[in-house]
C-alpha cells in the first residue's frame, strides 16, 4: 500500500519527518520517496510517498509518525498532517498511533478488496 503525506506549504515538516523515519529503529526500512513539484514550484518538496507492505510496516509507521507529531510545534502552519491514499484524503495530525494504524489497515483492506493494493 502506498500513502502520500502532503507538505501543505511546510516543506521543512516533510524534511523533518523523512529524517525522523530514517532514524527510527522500527521505521528506518520503510521505502520513503520525496515528491517534488513541477512548473513554478519545481524542486520544492511537496509530499512523501511511503510504501507500507504489511501490518508490521503499518504499525511502525503509525508509531513513528505519531511520536514525530509530538515533537512538532502546534498551529495552522505545522505541515505533514494530510495523508492521501487512492481517492481518500485524511487529516492524520491528531490521531494516536493506534487510531492511525487502524485507519491504515482499513485503507489497506479497501485497496485489497478492489485489487489495487501496492
Biopython code that builds the backbone (N, CA, C, O; Angstrom):
import numpy as np
from Bio.PDB.StructureBuilder import StructureBuilder

atoms = [
    (1, "UNK", "N", (0.849, -1.166, 0.000)),
    (1, "UNK", "CA", (0.000, 0.000, 0.000)),
    (1, "UNK", "C", (0.898, 1.234, 0.000)),
    (1, "UNK", "O", (1.868, 1.327, 0.753)),
    (2, "UNK", "N", (0.543, 2.172, -0.867)),
    (2, "UNK", "CA", (1.305, 3.417, -0.967)),
    (2, "UNK", "C", (0.443, 4.557, -0.413)),
    (2, "UNK", "O", (-0.717, 4.724, -0.787)),
    (3, "UNK", "N", (1.054, 5.339, 0.495)),
    (3, "UNK", "CA", (0.386, 6.531, 1.012)),
    (3, "UNK", "C", (1.240, 7.740, 0.674)),
    (3, "UNK", "O", (2.437, 7.616, 0.412)),
    (4, "UNK", "N", (0.630, 8.881, 0.682)),
    (4, "UNK", "CA", (1.343, 10.134, 0.421)),
    (4, "UNK", "C", (1.031, 11.100, 1.563)),
    (4, "UNK", "O", (-0.132, 11.353, 1.876)),
    (5, "UNK", "N", (2.084, 11.635, 2.178)),
    (5, "UNK", "CA", (1.941, 12.644, 3.222)),
    (5, "UNK", "C", (2.288, 13.984, 2.577)),
    (5, "UNK", "O", (3.379, 14.157, 2.033)),
    (6, "UNK", "N", (1.351, 14.930, 2.642)),
    (6, "UNK", "CA", (1.498, 16.214, 1.954)),
    (6, "UNK", "C", (2.207, 17.254, 2.803)),
    (6, "UNK", "O", (2.103, 17.246, 4.029)),
    (7, "UNK", "N", (2.930, 18.149, 2.142)),
    (7, "UNK", "CA", (3.659, 19.216, 2.823)),
    (7, "UNK", "C", (2.734, 20.297, 3.349)),
    (7, "UNK", "O", (2.973, 20.850, 4.423)),
    (8, "UNK", "N", (1.688, 20.604, 2.609)),
    (8, "UNK", "CA", (0.754, 21.659, 2.986)),
    (8, "UNK", "C", (1.465, 22.993, 3.175)),
    (8, "UNK", "O", (1.140, 23.764, 4.078)),
    (9, "UNK", "N", (2.439, 23.250, 2.310)),
    (9, "UNK", "CA", (3.180, 24.501, 2.362)),
    (9, "UNK", "C", (4.309, 24.517, 3.383)),
    (9, "UNK", "O", (4.958, 25.547, 3.566)),
    (10, "UNK", "N", (4.553, 23.404, 4.044)),
    (10, "UNK", "CA", (5.595, 23.319, 5.069)),
    (10, "UNK", "C", (6.613, 22.262, 4.660)),
    (10, "UNK", "O", (6.608, 21.140, 5.166)),
    (11, "UNK", "N", (7.483, 22.648, 3.734)),
    (11, "UNK", "CA", (8.494, 21.730, 3.213)),
    (11, "UNK", "C", (9.397, 21.209, 4.332)),
    (11, "UNK", "O", (9.821, 20.053, 4.307)),
    (12, "UNK", "N", (9.688, 22.062, 5.308)),
    (12, "UNK", "CA", (10.558, 21.661, 6.414)),
    (12, "UNK", "C", (9.947, 20.519, 7.222)),
    (12, "UNK", "O", (10.667, 19.647, 7.707)),
    (13, "UNK", "N", (8.613, 20.521, 7.369)),
    (13, "UNK", "CA", (7.955, 19.439, 8.104)),
    (13, "UNK", "C", (8.221, 18.095, 7.430)),
    (13, "UNK", "O", (8.507, 17.103, 8.101)),
    (14, "UNK", "N", (8.127, 18.067, 6.102)),
    (14, "UNK", "CA", (8.384, 16.798, 5.392)),
    (14, "UNK", "C", (9.843, 16.389, 5.501)),
    (14, "UNK", "O", (10.153, 15.208, 5.661)),
    (15, "UNK", "N", (10.734, 17.358, 5.414)),
    (15, "UNK", "CA", (12.164, 17.062, 5.565)),
    (15, "UNK", "C", (12.422, 16.469, 6.941)),
    (15, "UNK", "O", (13.145, 15.482, 7.078)),
    (16, "UNK", "N", (11.821, 17.083, 7.965)),
    (16, "UNK", "CA", (11.980, 16.577, 9.328)),
    (16, "UNK", "C", (11.379, 15.185, 9.479)),
    (16, "UNK", "O", (11.985, 14.311, 10.099)),
    (17, "UNK", "N", (10.180, 14.971, 8.913)),
    (17, "UNK", "CA", (9.532, 13.664, 9.006)),
    (17, "UNK", "C", (10.380, 12.600, 8.315)),
    (17, "UNK", "O", (10.573, 11.512, 8.859)),
    (18, "UNK", "N", (10.875, 12.900, 7.149)),
    (18, "UNK", "CA", (11.705, 11.930, 6.421)),
    (18, "UNK", "C", (12.939, 11.560, 7.233)),
    (18, "UNK", "O", (13.304, 10.387, 7.319)),
    (19, "UNK", "N", (13.576, 12.559, 7.825)),
    (19, "UNK", "CA", (14.747, 12.314, 8.662)),
    (19, "UNK", "C", (14.368, 11.484, 9.892)),
    (19, "UNK", "O", (15.085, 10.555, 10.264)),
    (20, "UNK", "N", (13.245, 11.824, 10.515)),
    (20, "UNK", "CA", (12.775, 11.092, 11.692)),
    (20, "UNK", "C", (12.544, 9.621, 11.353)),
    (20, "UNK", "O", (12.985, 8.735, 12.085)),
    (21, "UNK", "N", (11.862, 9.368, 10.255)),
    (21, "UNK", "CA", (11.579, 7.985, 9.856)),
    (21, "UNK", "C", (12.866, 7.205, 9.589)),
    (21, "UNK", "O", (12.954, 6.020, 9.909)),
    (22, "UNK", "N", (13.857, 7.868, 9.005)),
    (22, "UNK", "CA", (15.112, 7.176, 8.696)),
    (22, "UNK", "C", (15.907, 6.833, 9.953)),
    (22, "UNK", "O", (16.722, 5.910, 9.941)),
    (23, "UNK", "N", (15.673, 7.571, 11.036)),
    (23, "UNK", "CA", (16.388, 7.318, 12.294)),
    (23, "UNK", "C", (15.619, 6.406, 13.242)),
    (23, "UNK", "O", (16.201, 5.869, 14.185)),
    (24, "UNK", "N", (14.339, 6.227, 13.011)),
    (24, "UNK", "CA", (13.524, 5.396, 13.895)),
    (24, "UNK", "C", (13.883, 3.923, 13.665)),
    (24, "UNK", "O", (13.845, 3.451, 12.528)),
    (25, "UNK", "N", (14.229, 3.196, 14.729)),
    (25, "UNK", "CA", (14.661, 1.800, 14.547)),
    (25, "UNK", "C", (13.630, 0.911, 13.854)),
    (25, "UNK", "O", (14.003, 0.009, 13.103)),
    (26, "UNK", "N", (12.349, 1.149, 14.091)),
    (26, "UNK", "CA", (11.305, 0.312, 13.502)),
    (26, "UNK", "C", (10.898, 0.764, 12.100)),
    (26, "UNK", "O", (10.499, -0.059, 11.276)),
    (27, "UNK", "N", (10.995, 2.056, 11.829)),
    (27, "UNK", "CA", (10.516, 2.596, 10.549)),
    (27, "UNK", "C", (11.634, 2.842, 9.537)),
    (27, "UNK", "O", (11.363, 3.175, 8.384)),
    (28, "UNK", "N", (12.871, 2.682, 9.957)),
    (28, "UNK", "CA", (14.010, 3.027, 9.087)),
    (28, "UNK", "C", (14.017, 2.270, 7.764)),
    (28, "UNK", "O", (14.524, 2.791, 6.770)),
    (29, "UNK", "N", (13.480, 1.076, 7.722)),
    (29, "UNK", "CA", (13.496, 0.286, 6.496)),
    (29, "UNK", "C", (12.359, 0.572, 5.531)),
    (29, "UNK", "O", (12.306, -0.006, 4.445)),
    (30, "UNK", "N", (11.443, 1.464, 5.917)),
    (30, "UNK", "CA", (10.315, 1.762, 5.035)),
    (30, "UNK", "C", (10.773, 2.557, 3.816)),
    (30, "UNK", "O", (11.546, 3.505, 3.953)),
    (31, "UNK", "N", (10.306, 2.182, 2.630)),
    (31, "UNK", "CA", (10.612, 2.986, 1.450)),
    (31, "UNK", "C", (9.883, 4.336, 1.533)),
    (31, "UNK", "O", (8.653, 4.382, 1.551)),
    (32, "UNK", "N", (10.646, 5.421, 1.581)),
    (32, "UNK", "CA", (10.102, 6.774, 1.646)),
    (32, "UNK", "C", (10.736, 7.574, 0.522)),
    (32, "UNK", "O", (11.953, 7.760, 0.488)),
    (33, "UNK", "N", (9.899, 8.048, -0.403)),
    (33, "UNK", "CA", (10.389, 8.793, -1.567)),
    (33, "UNK", "C", (9.880, 10.228, -1.540)),
    (33, "UNK", "O", (8.682, 10.456, -1.369)),
    (34, "UNK", "N", (10.768, 11.191, -1.706)),
    (34, "UNK", "CA", (10.322, 12.591, -1.783)),
    (34, "UNK", "C", (9.674, 12.871, -3.134)),
    (34, "UNK", "O", (10.134, 12.387, -4.168)),
    (35, "UNK", "N", (8.612, 13.651, -3.114)),
    (35, "UNK", "CA", (7.926, 14.068, -4.333)),
    (35, "UNK", "C", (8.084, 15.580, -4.450)),
    (35, "UNK", "O", (7.665, 16.328, -3.566)),
    (36, "UNK", "N", (8.692, 16.020, -5.545)),
    (36, "UNK", "CA", (8.911, 17.453, -5.737)),
    (36, "UNK", "C", (7.961, 17.991, -6.791)),
    (36, "UNK", "O", (7.435, 17.255, -7.626)),
    (37, "UNK", "N", (7.758, 19.306, -6.725)),
    (37, "UNK", "CA", (6.823, 19.953, -7.631)),
    (37, "UNK", "C", (7.400, 20.193, -9.008)),
    (37, "UNK", "O", (8.616, 20.260, -9.191)),
    (38, "UNK", "N", (6.510, 20.320, -9.972)),
    (38, "UNK", "CA", (6.853, 20.693, -11.343)),
    (38, "UNK", "C", (6.378, 22.121, -11.574)),
    (38, "UNK", "O", (5.671, 22.690, -10.743)),
    (39, "UNK", "N", (6.756, 22.676, -12.665)),
    (39, "UNK", "CA", (6.292, 24.027, -13.004)),
    (39, "UNK", "C", (6.908, 25.067, -12.091)),
    (39, "UNK", "O", (8.101, 25.005, -11.794)),
    (40, "UNK", "N", (6.096, 26.038, -11.634)),
    (40, "UNK", "CA", (6.642, 27.135, -10.839)),
    (40, "UNK", "C", (7.203, 26.685, -9.489)),
    (40, "UNK", "O", (8.007, 27.399, -8.889)),
    (41, "UNK", "N", (6.790, 25.512, -9.005)),
    (41, "UNK", "CA", (7.309, 25.026, -7.721)),
    (41, "UNK", "C", (8.347, 23.927, -7.912)),
    (41, "UNK", "O", (8.592, 23.148, -6.992)),
    (42, "UNK", "N", (8.952, 23.852, -9.078)),
    (42, "UNK", "CA", (9.912, 22.805, -9.393)),
    (42, "UNK", "C", (10.982, 22.718, -8.304)),
    (42, "UNK", "O", (11.565, 23.726, -7.905)),
    (43, "UNK", "N", (11.224, 21.513, -7.841)),
    (43, "UNK", "CA", (12.255, 21.268, -6.847)),
    (43, "UNK", "C", (11.784, 21.430, -5.415)),
    (43, "UNK", "O", (12.511, 21.061, -4.492)),
    (44, "UNK", "N", (10.593, 21.967, -5.197)),
    (44, "UNK", "CA", (10.064, 22.127, -3.848)),
    (44, "UNK", "C", (9.471, 20.793, -3.397)),
    (44, "UNK", "O", (8.708, 20.163, -4.129)),
    (45, "UNK", "N", (9.827, 20.376, -2.193)),
    (45, "UNK", "CA", (9.301, 19.127, -1.649)),
    (45, "UNK", "C", (7.825, 19.300, -1.329)),
    (45, "UNK", "O", (7.459, 20.099, -0.466)),
    (46, "UNK", "N", (6.974, 18.545, -2.030)),
    (46, "UNK", "CA", (5.526, 18.674, -1.867)),
    (46, "UNK", "C", (4.898, 17.526, -1.094)),
    (46, "UNK", "O", (3.836, 17.690, -0.494)),
    (47, "UNK", "N", (5.550, 16.353, -1.102)),
    (47, "UNK", "CA", (4.963, 15.194, -0.435)),
    (47, "UNK", "C", (6.023, 14.124, -0.239)),
    (47, "UNK", "O", (7.091, 14.151, -0.852)),
    (48, "UNK", "N", (5.695, 13.181, 0.634)),
    (48, "UNK", "CA", (6.484, 11.970, 0.796)),
    (48, "UNK", "C", (5.594, 10.796, 0.439)),
    (48, "UNK", "O", (4.478, 10.677, 0.947)),
    (49, "UNK", "N", (6.085, 9.932, -0.431)),
    (49, "UNK", "CA", (5.412, 8.675, -0.724)),
    (49, "UNK", "C", (6.022, 7.616, 0.186)),
    (49, "UNK", "O", (7.241, 7.459, 0.239)),
    (50, "UNK", "N", (5.170, 6.895, 0.897)),
    (50, "UNK", "CA", (5.614, 5.858, 1.822)),
    (50, "UNK", "C", (4.934, 4.555, 1.417)),
    (50, "UNK", "O", (3.720, 4.518, 1.218)),
    (51, "UNK", "N", (5.719, 3.492, 1.297)),
    (51, "UNK", "CA", (5.173, 2.186, 0.948)),
    (51, "UNK", "C", (5.128, 1.339, 2.216)),
    (51, "UNK", "O", (6.140, 1.134, 2.886)),
    (52, "UNK", "N", (3.925, 0.851, 2.525)),
    (52, "UNK", "CA", (3.695, 0.008, 3.694)),
    (52, "UNK", "C", (3.290, -1.371, 3.189)),
    (52, "UNK", "O", (2.201, -1.537, 2.639)),
    (53, "UNK", "N", (4.157, -2.357, 3.373)),
    (53, "UNK", "CA", (3.935, -3.662, 2.774)),
    (53, "UNK", "C", (3.183, -4.662, 3.626)),
    (53, "UNK", "O", (2.666, -5.649, 3.103)),
    (54, "UNK", "N", (3.109, -4.426, 4.944)),
    (54, "UNK", "CA", (2.449, -5.406, 5.805)),
    (54, "UNK", "C", (2.015, -4.733, 7.106)),
    (54, "UNK", "O", (2.239, -3.538, 7.302)),
    (55, "UNK", "N", (1.395, -5.510, 7.988)),
    (55, "UNK", "CA", (0.875, -4.973, 9.249)),
    (55, "UNK", "C", (1.990, -4.416, 10.126)),
    (55, "UNK", "O", (1.778, -3.434, 10.838)),
    (56, "UNK", "N", (3.164, -5.019, 10.088)),
    (56, "UNK", "CA", (4.292, -4.523, 10.880)),
    (56, "UNK", "C", (4.724, -3.151, 10.375)),
    (56, "UNK", "O", (5.002, -2.257, 11.174)),
    (57, "UNK", "N", (4.782, -2.977, 9.054)),
    (57, "UNK", "CA", (5.119, -1.668, 8.481)),
    (57, "UNK", "C", (4.097, -0.613, 8.879)),
    (57, "UNK", "O", (4.458, 0.516, 9.209)),
    (58, "UNK", "N", (2.827, -0.983, 8.848)),
    (58, "UNK", "CA", (1.763, -0.048, 9.208)),
    (58, "UNK", "C", (1.934, 0.400, 10.655)),
    (58, "UNK", "O", (1.874, 1.594, 10.949)),
    (59, "UNK", "N", (2.145, -0.550, 11.553)),
    (59, "UNK", "CA", (2.309, -0.218, 12.971)),
    (59, "UNK", "C", (3.567, 0.625, 13.188)),
    (59, "UNK", "O", (3.541, 1.590, 13.952)),
    (60, "UNK", "N", (4.655, 0.268, 12.526)),
    (60, "UNK", "CA", (5.905, 1.019, 12.676)),
    (60, "UNK", "C", (5.742, 2.462, 12.216)),
    (60, "UNK", "O", (6.175, 3.390, 12.899)),
    (61, "UNK", "N", (5.113, 2.649, 11.053)),
    (61, "UNK", "CA", (4.890, 3.999, 10.551)),
    (61, "UNK", "C", (3.977, 4.775, 11.494)),
    (61, "UNK", "O", (4.253, 5.933, 11.806)),
    (62, "UNK", "N", (2.895, 4.149, 11.951)),
    (62, "UNK", "CA", (1.928, 4.836, 12.817)),
    (62, "UNK", "C", (2.581, 5.333, 14.097)),
    (62, "UNK", "O", (2.360, 6.473, 14.505)),
    (63, "UNK", "N", (3.378, 4.493, 14.729)),
    (63, "UNK", "CA", (4.048, 4.894, 15.976)),
    (63, "UNK", "C", (5.080, 5.980, 15.697)),
    (63, "UNK", "O", (5.143, 6.971, 16.424)),
    (64, "UNK", "N", (5.891, 5.806, 14.651)),
    (64, "UNK", "CA", (6.920, 6.800, 14.337)),
    (64, "UNK", "C", (6.293, 8.144, 13.980)),
    (64, "UNK", "O", (6.767, 9.187, 14.432)),
    (65, "UNK", "N", (5.228, 8.129, 13.169)),
    (65, "UNK", "CA", (4.578, 9.378, 12.771)),
    (65, "UNK", "C", (3.971, 10.081, 13.981)),
    (65, "UNK", "O", (4.180, 11.280, 14.169)),
    (66, "UNK", "N", (3.219, 9.344, 14.806)),
    (66, "UNK", "CA", (2.567, 9.953, 15.968)),
    (66, "UNK", "C", (3.601, 10.499, 16.951)),
    (66, "UNK", "O", (3.389, 11.557, 17.544)),
    (67, "UNK", "N", (4.696, 9.803, 17.127)),
    (67, "UNK", "CA", (5.758, 10.282, 18.008)),
    (67, "UNK", "C", (6.389, 11.551, 17.432)),
    (67, "UNK", "O", (6.627, 12.515, 18.160)),
    (68, "UNK", "N", (6.655, 11.549, 16.146)),
    (68, "UNK", "CA", (7.217, 12.737, 15.483)),
    (68, "UNK", "C", (6.285, 13.929, 15.658)),
    (68, "UNK", "O", (6.750, 15.034, 15.937)),
    (69, "UNK", "N", (4.965, 13.726, 15.500)),
    (69, "UNK", "CA", (3.996, 14.825, 15.645)),
    (69, "UNK", "C", (4.126, 15.495, 17.006)),
    (69, "UNK", "O", (3.973, 16.711, 17.120)),
    (70, "UNK", "N", (4.412, 14.692, 18.057)),
    (70, "UNK", "CA", (4.513, 15.271, 19.407)),
    (70, "UNK", "C", (5.723, 16.188, 19.545)),
    (70, "UNK", "O", (5.780, 17.002, 20.467)),
    (71, "UNK", "N", (6.695, 16.065, 18.636)),
    (71, "UNK", "CA", (7.886, 16.912, 18.699)),
    (71, "UNK", "C", (7.724, 18.197, 17.898)),
    (71, "UNK", "O", (8.576, 19.083, 17.967)),
    (72, "UNK", "N", (6.637, 18.304, 17.138)),
    (72, "UNK", "CA", (6.420, 19.447, 16.236)),
    (72, "UNK", "C", (5.689, 20.575, 16.943)),
    (72, "UNK", "O", (4.919, 20.341, 17.874)),
    (73, "UNK", "N", (5.937, 21.795, 16.496)),
    (73, "UNK", "CA", (5.144, 22.905, 17.029)),
    (73, "UNK", "C", (3.687, 22.763, 16.575)),
    (73, "UNK", "O", (3.411, 22.255, 15.489)),
    (74, "UNK", "N", (2.786, 23.208, 17.402)),
    (74, "UNK", "CA", (1.376, 23.131, 17.030)),
    (74, "UNK", "C", (0.970, 24.416, 16.328)),
    (74, "UNK", "O", (1.656, 25.434, 16.421)),
    (75, "UNK", "N", (-0.127, 24.355, 15.643)),
    (75, "UNK", "CA", (-0.630, 25.545, 14.966)),
    (75, "UNK", "C", (-0.939, 25.277, 13.517)),
    (75, "UNK", "O", (-0.628, 24.209, 12.991)),
    (76, "UNK", "N", (-1.558, 26.257, 12.868)),
    (76, "UNK", "CA", (-2.013, 26.066, 11.495)),
    (76, "UNK", "C", (-0.881, 25.909, 10.480)),
    (76, "UNK", "O", (-1.125, 25.404, 9.385)),
    (77, "UNK", "N", (0.346, 26.321, 10.800)),
    (77, "UNK", "CA", (1.424, 26.217, 9.825)),
    (77, "UNK", "C", (2.193, 24.904, 9.945)),
    (77, "UNK", "O", (3.136, 24.674, 9.189)),
    (78, "UNK", "N", (1.812, 24.056, 10.865)),
    (78, "UNK", "CA", (2.510, 22.797, 11.053)),
    (78, "UNK", "C", (2.040, 21.798, 9.990)),
    (78, "UNK", "O", (0.923, 21.286, 10.068)),
    (79, "UNK", "N", (2.890, 21.523, 9.003)),
    (79, "UNK", "CA", (2.504, 20.697, 7.866)),
    (79, "UNK", "C", (2.620, 19.214, 8.129)),
    (79, "UNK", "O", (2.823, 18.778, 9.262)),
    (80, "UNK", "N", (2.488, 18.448, 7.062)),
    (80, "UNK", "CA", (2.559, 16.981, 7.073)),
    (80, "UNK", "C", (1.462, 16.384, 7.936)),
    (80, "UNK", "O", (1.682, 15.407, 8.651)),
    (81, "UNK", "N", (0.279, 16.979, 7.864)),
    (81, "UNK", "CA", (-0.875, 16.479, 8.609)),
    (81, "UNK", "C", (-1.857, 15.733, 7.706)),
    (81, "UNK", "O", (-2.739, 15.031, 8.200)),
    (82, "UNK", "N", (-1.712, 15.878, 6.403)),
    (82, "UNK", "CA", (-2.673, 15.296, 5.476)),
    (82, "UNK", "C", (-2.061, 14.103, 4.758)),
    (82, "UNK", "O", (-0.953, 14.175, 4.226)),
    (83, "UNK", "N", (-2.815, 12.998, 4.757)),
    (83, "UNK", "CA", (-2.390, 11.785, 4.084)),
    (83, "UNK", "C", (-3.370, 11.492, 2.957)),
    (83, "UNK", "O", (-4.579, 11.667, 3.104)),
    (84, "UNK", "N", (-2.829, 11.042, 1.830)),
    (84, "UNK", "CA", (-3.640, 10.657, 0.686)),
    (84, "UNK", "C", (-3.338, 9.199, 0.363)),
    (84, "UNK", "O", (-2.184, 8.775, 0.307)),
    (85, "UNK", "N", (-4.423, 8.443, 0.150)),
    (85, "UNK", "CA", (-4.316, 7.058, -0.312)),
    (85, "UNK", "C", (-5.448, 6.849, -1.296)),
    (85, "UNK", "O", (-6.619, 6.888, -0.918)),
    (86, "UNK", "N", (-5.110, 6.628, -2.549)),
    (86, "UNK", "CA", (-6.142, 6.471, -3.573)),
    (86, "UNK", "C", (-6.999, 7.721, -3.635)),
    (86, "UNK", "O", (-6.483, 8.822, -3.821)),
    (87, "UNK", "N", (-8.300, 7.557, -3.481)),
    (87, "UNK", "CA", (-9.228, 8.691, -3.510)),
    (87, "UNK", "C", (-9.517, 9.251, -2.130)),
    (87, "UNK", "O", (-10.344, 10.152, -1.993)),
    (88, "UNK", "N", (-8.844, 8.730, -1.094)),
    (88, "UNK", "CA", (-9.080, 9.177, 0.281)),
    (88, "UNK", "C", (-8.034, 10.200, 0.702)),
    (88, "UNK", "O", (-6.836, 9.992, 0.508)),
    (89, "UNK", "N", (-8.494, 11.301, 1.276)),
    (89, "UNK", "CA", (-7.624, 12.324, 1.846)),
    (89, "UNK", "C", (-8.068, 12.524, 3.284)),
    (89, "UNK", "O", (-9.237, 12.808, 3.548)),
    (90, "UNK", "N", (-7.121, 12.374, 4.223)),
    (90, "UNK", "CA", (-7.467, 12.376, 5.643)),
    (90, "UNK", "C", (-6.468, 13.221, 6.424)),
    (90, "UNK", "O", (-5.266, 13.170, 6.164)),
    (91, "UNK", "N", (-6.975, 14.012, 7.399)),
    (91, "UNK", "CA", (-6.119, 14.719, 8.348)),
    (91, "UNK", "C", (-5.700, 13.694, 9.398)),
    (91, "UNK", "O", (-6.542, 13.172, 10.128)),
    (92, "UNK", "N", (-4.406, 13.406, 9.476)),
    (92, "UNK", "CA", (-3.914, 12.404, 10.421)),
    (92, "UNK", "C", (-3.137, 13.034, 11.572)),
    (92, "UNK", "O", (-2.641, 12.323, 12.445)),
    (93, "UNK", "N", (-3.028, 14.354, 11.581)),
    (93, "UNK", "CA", (-2.209, 15.040, 12.576)),
    (93, "UNK", "C", (-2.670, 14.885, 14.003)),
    (93, "UNK", "O", (-1.871, 15.081, 14.919)),
    (94, "UNK", "N", (-3.908, 14.547, 14.233)),
    (94, "UNK", "CA", (-4.455, 14.435, 15.584)),
    (94, "UNK", "C", (-4.611, 12.986, 16.052)),
    (94, "UNK", "O", (-5.019, 12.743, 17.188)),
    (95, "UNK", "N", (-4.291, 12.031, 15.188)),
    (95, "UNK", "CA", (-4.543, 10.623, 15.503)),
    (95, "UNK", "C", (-3.447, 10.039, 16.399)),
    (95, "UNK", "O", (-2.267, 10.359, 16.259)),
    (96, "UNK", "N", (-3.871, 9.178, 17.318)),
    (96, "UNK", "CA", (-2.922, 8.418, 18.132)),
    (96, "UNK", "C", (-2.300, 7.339, 17.243)),
    (96, "UNK", "O", (-2.794, 7.082, 16.145)),
    (97, "UNK", "N", (-1.223, 6.711, 17.709)),
    (97, "UNK", "CA", (-0.641, 5.622, 16.914)),
    (97, "UNK", "C", (-1.659, 4.513, 16.620)),
    (97, "UNK", "O", (-1.675, 3.960, 15.520)),
    (98, "UNK", "N", (-2.501, 4.193, 17.600)),
    (98, "UNK", "CA", (-3.485, 3.135, 17.419)),
    (98, "UNK", "C", (-4.536, 3.536, 16.389)),
    (98, "UNK", "O", (-4.920, 2.731, 15.541)),
    (99, "UNK", "N", (-5.001, 4.785, 16.466)),
    (99, "UNK", "CA", (-6.012, 5.260, 15.518)),
    (99, "UNK", "C", (-5.447, 5.309, 14.102)),
    (99, "UNK", "O", (-6.127, 4.930, 13.148)),
    (100, "UNK", "N", (-4.204, 5.777, 13.961)),
    (100, "UNK", "CA", (-3.584, 5.851, 12.641)),
    (100, "UNK", "C", (-3.365, 4.451, 12.071)),
    (100, "UNK", "O", (-3.634, 4.213, 10.894)),
    (101, "UNK", "N", (-2.884, 3.534, 12.891)),
    (101, "UNK", "CA", (-2.674, 2.159, 12.414)),
    (101, "UNK", "C", (-4.001, 1.534, 11.988)),
    (101, "UNK", "O", (-4.062, 0.840, 10.973)),
    (102, "UNK", "N", (-5.063, 1.776, 12.759)),
    (102, "UNK", "CA", (-6.382, 1.246, 12.400)),
    (102, "UNK", "C", (-6.856, 1.827, 11.069)),
    (102, "UNK", "O", (-7.357, 1.098, 10.213)),
    (103, "UNK", "N", (-6.698, 3.132, 10.898)),
    (103, "UNK", "CA", (-7.081, 3.779, 9.635)),
    (103, "UNK", "C", (-6.303, 3.179, 8.470)),
    (103, "UNK", "O", (-6.889, 2.863, 7.435)),
    (104, "UNK", "N", (-4.991, 3.020, 8.627)),
    (104, "UNK", "CA", (-4.167, 2.471, 7.550)),
    (104, "UNK", "C", (-4.559, 1.029, 7.228)),
    (104, "UNK", "O", (-4.586, 0.636, 6.062)),
    (105, "UNK", "N", (-4.859, 0.248, 8.255)),
    (105, "UNK", "CA", (-5.288, -1.143, 8.000)),
    (105, "UNK", "C", (-6.607, -1.171, 7.230)),
    (105, "UNK", "O", (-6.788, -1.983, 6.322)),
    (106, "UNK", "N", (-7.523, -0.279, 7.600)),
    (106, "UNK", "CA", (-8.807, -0.226, 6.886)),
    (106, "UNK", "C", (-8.601, 0.214, 5.440)),
    (106, "UNK", "O", (-9.202, -0.356, 4.530)),
    (107, "UNK", "N", (-7.765, 1.213, 5.222)),
    (107, "UNK", "CA", (-7.492, 1.665, 3.853)),
    (107, "UNK", "C", (-6.812, 0.561, 3.055)),
    (107, "UNK", "O", (-7.110, 0.373, 1.875)),
    (108, "UNK", "N", (-5.910, -0.164, 3.686)),
    (108, "UNK", "CA", (-5.232, -1.271, 3.016)),
    (108, "UNK", "C", (-6.225, -2.361, 2.671)),
    (108, "UNK", "O", (-6.142, -2.954, 1.596)),
    (109, "UNK", "N", (-7.161, -2.636, 3.563)),
    (109, "UNK", "CA", (-8.204, -3.627, 3.296)),
    (109, "UNK", "C", (-9.088, -3.213, 2.142)),
    (109, "UNK", "O", (-9.463, -4.045, 1.316)),
    (110, "UNK", "N", (-9.430, -1.918, 2.075)),
    (110, "UNK", "CA", (-10.236, -1.414, 0.963)),
    (110, "UNK", "C", (-9.505, -1.582, -0.358)),
    (110, "UNK", "O", (-10.115, -1.928, -1.370)),
    (111, "UNK", "N", (-8.186, -1.336, -0.351)),
    (111, "UNK", "CA", (-7.403, -1.484, -1.585)),
    (111, "UNK", "C", (-7.319, -2.931, -2.004)),
    (111, "UNK", "O", (-7.402, -3.246, -3.191)),
    (112, "UNK", "N", (-7.152, -3.825, -1.025)),
    (112, "UNK", "CA", (-7.051, -5.244, -1.340)),
    (112, "UNK", "C", (-8.372, -5.759, -1.909)),
    (112, "UNK", "O", (-8.385, -6.581, -2.825)),
    (113, "UNK", "N", (-9.480, -5.267, -1.357)),
    (113, "UNK", "CA", (-10.790, -5.694, -1.842)),
    (113, "UNK", "C", (-11.004, -5.305, -3.294)),
    (113, "UNK", "O", (-11.651, -6.031, -4.048)),
    (114, "UNK", "N", (-10.456, -4.145, -3.690)),
    (114, "UNK", "CA", (-10.651, -3.682, -5.061)),
    (114, "UNK", "C", (-9.538, -4.115, -6.000)),
    (114, "UNK", "O", (-9.573, -3.827, -7.196)),
    (115, "UNK", "N", (-8.541, -4.817, -5.442)),
    (115, "UNK", "CA", (-7.463, -5.324, -6.277)),
    (115, "UNK", "C", (-6.426, -4.278, -6.631)),
    (115, "UNK", "O", (-5.676, -4.456, -7.591)),
    (116, "UNK", "N", (-6.366, -3.160, -5.858)),
    (116, "UNK", "CA", (-5.404, -2.111, -6.197)),
    (116, "UNK", "C", (-4.333, -1.959, -5.144)),
    (116, "UNK", "O", (-3.660, -0.928, -5.117)),
    (117, "UNK", "N", (-4.143, -2.929, -4.280)),
    (117, "UNK", "CA", (-3.128, -2.824, -3.237)),
    (117, "UNK", "C", (-1.747, -2.842, -3.880)),
    (117, "UNK", "O", (-1.497, -3.550, -4.856)),
    (118, "UNK", "N", (-0.848, -2.027, -3.291)),
    (118, "UNK", "CA", (0.523, -1.977, -3.819)),
    (118, "UNK", "C", (1.465, -2.656, -2.880)),
    (118, "UNK", "O", (2.665, -2.719, -3.147)),
]
sb = StructureBuilder()
sb.init_structure("model")
sb.init_model(0)
sb.init_chain("A")
sb.init_seg("    ")
for serial, (resi, resn, name, xyz) in enumerate(atoms, 1):
    if name == "N":
        sb.init_residue(resn, " ", resi, " ")
    sb.init_atom(name, np.array(xyz, "f"), 0.0, 1.0, " ", f" {name:<3s}", serial, name[0])
structure = sb.get_structure()
